Amino acid sequence: MTEKGEMTCREAGKRGGDATKERYGHEFYQVAGKKGGAANAASHDREHFRRIGKLGGEAVMERHGLEFYQRLGVQGGAVTAQRGTEFFVAIGRKGGNAKKRNQRQEVKA
């Protein structure tokens, strides 16, 4: 807080968010996030998400460099060793089915 007892915009936002979380609980934000994500997905095509994903990846590359991605790759290899390749096969199937389900919804619209 500032010396006069006034809050910055950031402090006020945090205080409001904390009050909302206290009143409605963590699940409130989960439901709101899912609704927002669904609305966002309905209003943009795959190319939009591909484009913003690429921009995000480029920003991370500029900020952290190639070594960051190399470390992630090593960590990913550790997860493969820990969980096995069948784990990744299973989540790949889930992702593939989700894509098919999304395409069916687009056709209905």
N, C-alpha and C positions, 0 to 999 in steps of 0.2 A: 504494500500500500504506500501511497505517497504520504508526505508529512501532514497534509490536511485531512487524512482519512479517506481520500478519494481512491477509487480502484482504477487500475488500468483496464483496458478492454479485455486483455488476456485474463487478468484476475477475475473479472466479472464473469467471463465465459466459463472459467474453471469452477467458480462457485455455483453457477447455474447448473452446470453439468453434474457436479457432485450432488446438488439438491435433487435433481431429476433421478440420478442413480439411486439415491437414498429412498426416494418416494416410490419408484417403479421397479427397481431392481435391474440386475444385469441382463435378464432376458428381454427387457424392453428394447435395449440397444440391439440385441441379436435379431429380434423381429423387424425392427426398423431398418437394419442393415440389409436383411433379406428382401424387404419390400423395395428399398432403394436400388438394390442390385438388379432385381427383376425388372423394375421400371427402366433402368438404364439399358439393360440388355434388350428390352422391347423397342427402345427408341434408336438403337444404333445397330449397324450391321457388323459382320465379322471384320471387315476391312478397317473399321474405326478402331476396334480393339487391337488388331494387329499393329496399326500405326502407333497408337499410344504406348503399346508394349515395347515397340522398337525404340521410341523416344525415351522411355524409362530406362531401358537397357543401356542406351548410349549415355544417358546421364550418370548411371552407376559406373560405367566404364571410365568416364572422364574423372569422376570423383575418386574411385578406388583403384583403377588400373587393372591390367591383365592378371596380376598376381592374385587379386581378389577372386577372380573366376577360377584360377588354378587351384586355390585352396578349397573352393566349393566343390570342384571336381573330385579332389581327394576325399573330402568329407562324404560325398555321394558314393564313392567306392566303398567307404567304411560302412555305410548304410546297407549297400548291396551285400557285403560280407555278413553283416549282422542279420538281415531279414531274408536274404536269399532272392534269387531271381523270380521265383514264383510270386512273391509279393508285388513286384513291379508288373508282372504279367496281369495279375488280378486288377490292379488299379488302372492299368492301361485299358482293360476291357470295360471297366466302369466308365472311364472317360470316353471311350468309343461309343458306348451305349448312350451316354449323355448327349453327345453330338447328334446321334441319330434322333433322339427324342426332341432336341431343339429344332432340328430340320423339319420334323413332322409338325411341330407347332407352327413353324413359319408357313408351311404349306396350307394349314387350316386357316390362317389369318387372311 
